Amino acid sequence: MDMMVKDHEKDLAEFKEEANRGTDSDVKKFAEDTAKVLDLAKATQSKLQ
């Protein structure tokens, strides 16, 4: 579980970076939407511990 959390945190940082600095509007939108899902997963995981 810890490895998955660390991987999601890394992914979340990368998606947020793309959402903030990307140049393609479709990719930025995908990154924003995915970051929201990963944020929700992170919040859910922290409640389980």
C-alpha positions as CSV (number, residue, x, y, z in Angstrom):
1,M,0.0,0.0,0.0
2,D,2.8,2.4,0.8
3,M,4.4,1.9,-2.6
4,M,1.1,2.7,-4.3
5,V,0.6,5.9,-2.2
6,K,4.1,7.1,-3.1
7,D,3.5,6.3,-6.7
8,H,0.2,8.2,-6.7
9,E,1.9,11.2,-5.0
10,K,4.5,11.2,-7.7
11,D,1.8,10.9,-10.4
12,L,-0.2,13.7,-8.7
13,A,2.7,16.0,-8.8
14,E,3.4,15.3,-12.5
15,F,-0.3,15.8,-13.4
16,K,-0.5,19.1,-11.5
17,E,2.7,20.2,-13.2
18,E,1.2,19.5,-16.6
19,A,-2.1,21.1,-15.7
20,N,-0.2,24.3,-14.7
21,R,2.5,24.5,-17.3
22,G,1.2,22.5,-20.3
23,T,0.6,24.2,-23.6
24,D,-2.0,21.8,-25.2
25,S,-5.5,22.6,-23.8
26,D,-6.8,19.0,-24.2
27,V,-3.8,17.6,-22.3
28,K,-4.1,20.3,-19.6
29,K,-7.8,19.4,-19.1
30,F,-7.0,15.7,-18.9
31,A,-4.2,16.5,-16.4
32,E,-6.5,18.7,-14.3
33,D,-9.3,16.0,-14.2
34,T,-6.9,13.2,-13.4
35,A,-5.2,15.3,-10.6
36,K,-8.7,15.7,-9.0
37,V,-9.2,12.0,-9.0
38,L,-5.8,11.3,-7.5
39,D,-6.4,14.0,-4.9
40,L,-9.6,12.2,-3.9
41,A,-7.8,8.9,-3.8
42,K,-5.1,10.4,-1.6
43,A,-7.8,11.8,0.8
44,T,-9.6,8.5,1.0
45,Q,-6.3,6.7,1.7
46,S,-5.4,9.0,4.5
47,K,-8.8,8.4,6.1
48,L,-8.1,4.7,6.1
49,Q,-4.9,4.9,8.1
